[in-house]
Amino acid sequence: MKLMHAAHVPAGDGPFPTIIALHGWGANAHDLLGLAPIIDGGKSLVLCPEGPVAFQAGPGAVGHGWFPLSSGQPPDPAEFQAGIDAITEFLEEALPKYPVDPNKTVLLGFSQGGVMAYDLALRNPRAYAGLVALSSWLPSGLAQSIPANPALETLPVLVIHGTDDPMISVDKARQSRDDLASLKVPTTYREFGMGHEINQDALRALLGWLDQKVMHPVLLA
């Protein structure tokens, strides 16, 4: 596999509910792995690939991303696609190697990772049991490029954003919510008084949504 990754594999044979967690700009493969012991009591498989774009984030520190930042402008299409291709290749190689439950696989992204998660899941909604976007946004151009697909109407999505986020305005999250509604995607939208982060309230909302929508959904007869 070309992308380095971190993994939390529960004890037992599986298959296990699986979270594919995509970090934000400047982080690394270990950034979201701390969620693993908390999600479903550590009984879910969590895979955290590392973005292919590396840069000097400080003295002796290397940060990673999925595509280069461009001063608030939409990402360069070629660079964005290169990031998508890298994740797609990683998933094609990694998922067969782990005891993944294909019916309970969730794509989760924080910040820039959420943009990647939006693209991957909305273009292939049948591949995922859910999509989570934390402190992120759905670029309007990306939303407009998603083809009509009845499977979008059965893809549960959770969007969580901070009203005090200094990096990605909450207005972008609200626009993302509206664009998802236009695509007829069933979306749970939550705002909390926080910055660019996952605070305790957001974490509780995430865990509750995962339990209700993916881990132990109520199936109607």
Backbone hydrogen bonds, N-H to C=O, Kabsch-Sander energy under -0.5 kcal/mol:
donor,donor_aa,acceptor,acceptor_aa,energy
6,A,48,C,-2.1
8,H,46,V,-2.5
9,V,7,A,-0.5
16,F,99,P,-2.9
18,T,104,K,-2.6
19,I,45,L,-3.0
20,I,18,T,-0.5
20,I,106,V,-3.0
21,A,19,I,-0.7
21,A,47,L,-2.6
22,L,20,I,-0.5
22,L,108,L,-2.9
23,H,21,A,-0.6
23,H,49,P,-0.6
26,G,64,H,-1.8
27,A,24,G,-1.7
27,A,64,H,-0.8
31,D,28,N,-1.7
34,G,30,H,-0.5
35,L,32,L,-1.8
36,A,33,L,-1.7
38,I,35,L,-1.1
39,I,35,L,-2.2
41,G,38,I,-1.3
42,G,39,I,-1.6
43,K,40,D,-1.4
44,S,39,I,-0.7
45,L,17,P,-2.7
46,V,8,H,-2.1
47,L,19,I,-2.6
48,C,6,A,-3.0
50,E,4,M,-2.3
53,V,65,G,-2.3
54,A,52,P,-0.8
55,F,63,G,-2.2
57,A,55,F,-0.7
57,A,61,A,-2.1
58,G,61,A,-1.0
61,A,58,G,-2.1
63,G,55,F,-2.7
64,H,27,A,-1.3
65,G,53,V,-2.0
73,Q,70,S,-2.0
80,F,76,D,-2.9
81,Q,77,P,-2.5
82,A,78,A,-1.8
83,G,79,E,-1.6
84,I,80,F,-2.1
85,D,81,Q,-2.9
86,A,82,A,-1.9
87,I,83,G,-2.1
88,T,84,I,-2.7
89,E,85,D,-2.5
90,F,86,A,-2.0
91,L,87,I,-2.8
92,E,88,T,-2.3
93,E,89,E,-1.6
94,A,90,F,-3.3
95,L,91,L,-2.0
97,K,94,A,-1.5
98,Y,94,A,-0.7
98,Y,95,L,-1.0
100,V,95,L,-0.5
100,V,98,Y,-2.3
101,D,16,F,-2.4
104,K,101,D,-1.9
105,T,102,P,-0.5
106,V,18,T,-3.1
106,V,104,K,-0.5
107,L,130,G,-2.1
108,L,20,I,-3.0
108,L,106,V,-0.6
109,G,132,V,-2.4
110,F,22,L,-2.4
111,S,134,L,-2.9
113,G,110,F,-2.2
114,G,111,S,-1.0
115,V,111,S,-1.1
116,M,112,Q,-1.5
117,A,113,G,-2.2
118,Y,114,G,-2.6
119,D,115,V,-2.0
120,L,116,M,-2.5
121,A,117,A,-2.6
122,L,118,Y,-2.6
123,R,119,D,-1.5
124,N,120,L,-0.8
127,A,124,N,-1.8
128,Y,125,P,-1.1
129,A,105,T,-3.2
130,G,105,T,-0.8
131,L,156,P,-2.0
132,V,107,L,-2.6
133,A,158,L,-2.8
134,L,109,G,-2.8
134,L,132,V,-0.5
135,S,133,A,-0.5
135,S,160,I,-2.7
143,A,139,P,-2.4
144,Q,140,S,-2.5
145,S,141,G,-0.9
145,S,142,L,-0.6
146,I,142,L,-0.6
146,I,143,A,-1.1
152,L,149,N,-2.1
153,E,150,P,-1.4
154,T,151,A,-1.5
155,L,152,L,-1.3
157,V,186,P,-2.2
158,L,131,L,-2.6
159,V,188,T,-2.9
160,I,133,A,-2.3
161,H,190,R,-1.9
163,T,192,F,-2.7
164,D,194,M,-2.1
165,D,162,G,-1.3
172,K,169,S,-1.3
173,A,169,S,-1.0
174,R,170,V,-2.3
175,Q,171,D,-2.1
176,S,172,K,-2.2
177,R,173,A,-2.4
178,D,174,R,-1.9
179,D,175,Q,-2.5
180,L,176,S,-2.5
181,A,177,R,-1.9
182,S,178,D,-1.8
183,L,179,D,-1.4
184,K,181,A,-1.4
185,V,180,L,-2.6
187,T,185,V,-0.7
188,T,157,V,-3.1
189,Y,187,T,-0.6
190,R,159,V,-2.8
192,F,161,H,-2.1
194,M,192,F,-2.2
197,E,195,G,-1.6
203,L,199,N,-2.5
204,R,200,Q,-2.4
205,A,201,D,-2.1
206,L,202,A,-2.4
207,L,203,L,-2.8
208,G,204,R,-2.4
209,W,205,A,-2.2
210,L,206,L,-2.6
211,D,207,L,-2.2
212,Q,208,G,-2.3
213,K,209,W,-3.1
214,V,210,L,-2.1
215,M,210,L,-2.9
216,H,211,D,-2.8
219,L,217,P,-0.7
220,L,218,V,-0.5
